[in-house]
Amino acid sequence: MFLASGLLDPVRLSIWDREGLTVTQLRLLVFLSEEGGLSNAELADRLLVTRPSVSALLERLERGGFIRREVALHDRRGIRIWLEERGRQAVETSLAEAGEFGRELLGELSDPDLEELTATLTRFVERGRARRAAILNGAPAVRS
């Protein structure tokens, strides 16, 4: 997996050059594009990082005009985070670029190979989501 993830380095470097975004910052923006109005704690859970780490990420993204923070209407003490237009554009452009890069890499595969890879990756993502949910519910991140 580690070697395969390195295949996306050209895309990551392009995003860094264009927007100055790290992979973690981009993941945070993608989460907000899927469901806006998340709290610091919800983002920390999804990213599997600490709340102070998310606060630092949010500070930089807010300064860059990618997000905005608003007081929650139902709970004046709560803060909700929303994408700004620059954040939406960064997500849209980055996902399109990653998709095109992936199509180029996979273009050489036969239809049966592509179907097998798709099925395998679908199972991998499903297991990853289930594992993430278990971690969020208190399971250790790494099993001994």
Buried (B, 14 or more C-beta within 10 A) or exposed (E): EEEEEEEBEEBBEBBBEEBEBBEEBBBBBBBBBEEBEBBBEBBBBBBEBEEEBBEEBBEBBBEBEBBEBEEEEEEEEEBBBEBBEBBBEBBEBBBEBBEEBEEEEEEEEEEEEEEEEEEEEEEEEEEEEEEBEEBEEEEEEEEE
